[in-house]
Amino acid sequence: MKNLGNLMKQAQQMQARMTEMQQKLAETEFTGNAAGGMVTVTLTGKGDLRGVKIDPSLIVPDDAEILEDLIVAAHNDAKAKAEQETAEQMKALTGGLKLPPGMSLPF
């Protein structure tokens, strides 16, 4: 029974660290770029859009579709960076422990 108590305590500590990590990631901003930095999108770790910057030379009324595609590409770049950071933080938190499919922390 003593081992079960220790296991529960460790699980609670891991859950507290998980919550702290999630809060930190939610406040972290990730910047994605497209067209060599001519389009920049900034997201939070939660995926909230914080800003979009577009080089004025890209603003051509007849080429709106290209600009739209570049914004999507920059967003996807920022999202990938946020997901990578989240995965690295999770790996560090769990010590590389692989969870069964469909199971995630916190419980």
C-alpha positions in Angstrom: 0.0 0.0 0.0 2.9 2.3 0.7 4.0 2.0 -2.9 0.5 2.9 -4.1 0.6 6.1 -2.0 4.0 7.1 -3.4 2.7 6.4 -6.9 -0.4 8.6 -6.4 1.9 11.4 -4.9 4.1 11.2 -8.0 1.1 11.3 -10.3 -0.2 14.4 -8.5 3.3 16.1 -8.8 3.4 15.3 -12.5 -0.1 16.7 -13.0 1.0 19.9 -11.2 4.1 20.2 -13.4 1.9 19.5 -16.5 -0.5 22.3 -15.5 2.4 24.7 -15.0 3.9 23.7 -18.4 0.6 24.2 -20.2 0.3 27.7 -18.7 3.8 28.6 -19.7 3.3 27.3 -23.2 0.0 29.3 -23.5 1.9 32.5 -22.7 4.8 31.7 -25.1 4.6 33.2 -28.6 5.8 31.4 -31.7 6.5 33.1 -34.9 6.1 31.5 -38.3 7.4 32.9 -41.6 6.8 32.5 -45.3 8.3 34.0 -48.4 11.7 34.5 -46.7 10.2 36.4 -43.8 8.0 38.7 -45.9 4.9 37.3 -44.2 5.1 36.7 -40.4 2.5 35.2 -38.2 2.7 35.1 -34.4 0.7 32.6 -32.3 0.5 31.6 -28.7 1.2 28.1 -27.6 -2.6 27.6 -27.4 -2.9 28.6 -31.1 -4.3 32.0 -30.6 -3.3 34.4 -33.4 -1.5 37.4 -32.0 -0.3 39.2 -35.1 0.3 39.2 -38.8 3.0 41.2 -40.6 3.1 41.6 -44.3 5.8 43.2 -46.3 4.1 46.1 -48.3 5.7 44.9 -51.5 3.4 41.8 -51.4 0.2 43.8 -51.3 -0.9 43.7 -54.9 -4.7 43.7 -55.4 -4.5 41.3 -58.4 -2.4 38.8 -56.4 -4.6 38.4 -53.3 -4.6 34.6 -53.6 -0.8 34.4 -53.3 -0.8 36.6 -50.2 -3.6 34.4 -48.7 -1.5 31.3 -49.3 1.6 32.9 -47.7 -0.4 33.8 -44.6 -1.6 30.2 -44.3 2.0 29.0 -44.8 3.3 31.3 -42.1 0.5 30.2 -39.7 1.3 26.6 -40.3 5.0 27.3 -39.7 4.2 28.9 -36.3 1.8 26.1 -35.4 4.4 23.5 -36.2 6.9 25.3 -33.9 4.4 25.4 -31.1 3.6 21.7 -31.5 7.3 20.8 -31.5 7.9 22.8 -28.3 4.9 21.2 -26.7 6.2 17.7 -27.6 9.7 18.5 -26.3 8.2 19.9 -23.0 6.0 16.7 -22.6 9.0 14.5 -23.3 11.0 16.3 -20.7 8.1 16.2 -18.2 7.4 12.5 -18.6 11.1 11.5 -18.9 10.4 10.0 -22.3 7.6 7.8 -21.0 5.5 6.6 -23.8 1.8 6.7 -23.0 -0.6 4.1 -24.4 -2.6 5.2 -27.5 -5.5 7.4 -26.5 -4.1 8.2 -23.1 -2.8 11.7 -22.4 -1.8 13.7 -19.4 -3.3 15.1 -17.3 -5.4 12.1 -16.5 
